[in-house]
Amino acid sequence: MSKLKIKTVEDFQKEGKSAEILFWVGCAGSFDDRAKRITKAFVKILNSANISFGVLGKDESCTGDPAKRAGNEFLFQMQAMSNIEVLNSYEIKTIVTTCPHCFNTIKNEYPELGGVYEVYHHTQFINKLLEEGRFSIDGGTFRGKKITYHDPCFLGRANKVYNAPRNLIKKIDAELSELKRCKSKALCCGAGGAQMFKESEKGEKEINIERANEIKDNPAKIVATGCPFCNTMLTDGTKSFEDNDTVEVFDVAELIVKAKDL
């Protein structure tokens, strides 16, 4: 991380300045080794586009999404109101996150508790930068390769964000090969609803294995997603494949970084 330009919003405040956006890193992006690579990839994109951004650092806590999905509304509101107090103290206006769970919670559930912000998923924000001419993608190492895309539940069905990630995949000149169940009919990776943090329930097959088999049936050998939880579940699911059926799993931001060699 030493070569990446990252400042906290507290640093900006001490300088008497304000960041253009707050990058909400999220629990996975902060602590999970695989998800940290997604965090670094998005930071590289922000740096490349010369975006003034800050992070909360030690002041960032869990949004409360797992607690709410698991049924503990009291704990969720405690976590949410604590975060809102911090965000409002820094006068945060715009938030971007790489996690659809954080995105959905801050965008749709914080307002009724006093936290009203403009919230973007990172694929939406990168698209915005492209439209404004602040960032460019011109093909790259994935030109002509087949890439499929898995829709995260809280990005797709919950918030109807389908086009942004797909547009970015097309921007790197890759051929988008859709899964049979996609967009509003996409199959969950198995981690939503706090399932990421509990033992599996009885059944004939794990959901991530079911989804991985659908990916296996697709001609693409690369699957992109826009969620650290989905990334973990699909990676684990594809490990059940034979060696000759290897499928690589990337976040959309990672594909862009690799395509542009950032």
N, C-alpha and C positions, 0 to 999 in steps of 0.2 A: 504493500500500500504506500510505501515511502515515495514512489515516483508519481503517484496520483495526487492531484491537487484537491484536497478536501479540507473544508473549514466548518466549524460548528456555527450555528446561528448566534451563539454567545460571542464567538470571535467577531462576527459582523457587528454585533451590538456594541462591543468594546471600541470598534473602529468608527462608530457613529454611522454605520452603513446598514443596508438591509439586502438580503439575498433575493434574487428573482423568484426562486422556488425553494421549498423545503423538500429535500429527498428523505422520505420516510423509509428507512432501511428495513424495518420489520425484524421479528425474532429470528426467522430462518436466515435472512440475509446477513444478520449480525453474528450468529452463532454456529450455523450449520456449515461445515467445510465446503460442501458442494454448492450451496446457495451463495456463499461468499464470492464465488467466481462470477455469479450473475450480478452481484453488487458491483464488483470491480468492472465488469463489462459495461454496465450502465454509466458508471462514473467516467470511464474512458470516452464514452459517447458525449457526455455532458462537457467534459474537458475539451474534446475535439470541436464542439460547437460553441465553445467559449461562453457557456451558460454560468451565470453567477448563482451558485447553489450552496446551501448549507445543510448540515445534518444536526440532529439534536444531541447525538453522542450519548453521554451518560444520562441525559434527561429523557431519552426515549424509553418507553415501556411498552408492554404488550397492549394492543388495541382493546383487548377483551373479547375478541371474536371467539376463541375456543370456549371461554366460560359461557358466553351467551348460547352458543350452539349446543353445549352440553346441558343447558337448562338452568345455569346459575345466573339469573338476571341481576341479583344483588351484587355479585362480584363483578359482573360486566360493568354495571353503572359506576361502581367504585373506580375501576380501572379507567373507564372512559372519561369520567369527570376529572380525574387526576391529570390525564393527558390533555384534556381541553384547557385546563387551567394553565398548563405549561405552554401550549400552543398560543393561547390568547395573550399570555404575558410577553411573548416575543412578537406579537401582532402578525402572526402568520396568516397569509392570504391564500397562497397556492401551494398545494401538496402533490408530489408525484411519488408513486411507490411501485415497486416491481412485484408486489404481492396482491393478487385479486381479493384475498380475504381482508387485508388492511384497507384496500381500495373501497370495497363494498361497505365496510363498517364505518370508516371515516366519512365517506360520501353520503350514505343513506341513514345511518343511525346516530351519528354525532350531532346533527343539526337540532334534534329535539331536546338535546341536553345542553345546548348553548355553543356548540362547535360548528360554525358555518364556514366552509372553505371551498375553494375551487379545487377539485380533486381529479387527478389524471392517473390512469394506469400508464406505465412507462411506454407501452407501444403507442398509445394515443399521443403522448407527449412527443415522441420521436417523429411521428407523422406530422404533428403540428410544426416541428422544427423544419421538416422537409417542405411543407407548404409555405412557410415564411422565408425559405431560402437560407436558413441559418445552419443547415446541415445537408450533406448530399451523400447519396449512395449510388455508386456507378458500377454495378455488376460485382465482380470479384471472384473469389475461389469457388463459389457455389454456382457459377454460371452454367446453366443447362442441366444441373443435377435435380433429381426429383426429391422434393421435401414434402412431407405431410405435416399436418398441424392438428394438435389436440386442443380442443376448447376447454379451458378451465371453467368449472361451473359458475363461480362467482364473477367471472368476467363475461362469459357468454350468456347463459340463460338468465342469470340474476340481473345483469346490467346491459344486455343486448350489444356488447362490444364484440363484433365479429370481423369487421372489415379492417381495422387498424393493423392487427398482427399479420393478416394475410397480405395486405398491401406492402408491408415491409419485406415479406418473403419474396414477393414478386419484384421488389426493387433491387434485390441482389441477383436478379436475373435467373432465379431458380424456377423450376416447374412445380407448381403447387399441385400435389396429388391428394385429393380429399379422401378422408376415411368415409366408410359407408354411413356411420353414425357421426354426424358433425353438426356444428352450429346449434340450433335449438333442440336437436335430437341427439346431441353428443352424449357419450357415456362418461360418467364420473370416473375419476382415477381411483377413488376409494378413500381419499383422505379428508373429504369435506365433512362438515358437521361434527368437528372435533374427533373424527375417527382416526386421525393421524396419531392421536395420543392415547389410544386405548387398544386393548387386545381385540383380535378379530372375533366376530361372532360365528356361530356354527353355520355351515353352508357347504355347497358342493365345490365352489371355486372362489378364490379371492378376486375382487373386482379388478384389481390392477393386472392380474393375469389374464382375465377376460379381455380387458382393453389392449393389453400387449399382444394378444393373439390377433386382434383386429388390425393392429399395426403391422404385424408379421404378414398378414394377407395383402397388405398394400405394397406396390412395387417400390416405394421409396425406402431407402436405407437410412434416412435421417428423419427424425420426428422433432418438430419444434413445439414449444409450449410457452406460456407466459405466466407461469406460476411455480414457485420453488417446491410446493408440495407435490404438484403434478410431476415435476421433474424427478423428484425422489421416487414416487410410486411407479412411474413408467420405467425408470432405470432399473428398479428392483424387478419389475415385471419382465423386462426384456432379458434379464439374466437367466431366465428359464429356457431361452432359445439355444439351439445347437450353435456351434461356432460359426458355421457357414450362414447363419441367419442373423448375424450381428446387426443391430440397429443402434445408431448413435442418437442420444437425446440431448438437445440444446435448448436454452432459452432463446427467444428471438433476438435479444440484445447480444447474446454471444455470437449468433450467426452474423450479425452486422459487424461486430468487432473482427471476427475472423475474415469476413469478406473484404473489409477495408484494411486489414492488417494494422489495426490501431495499437 
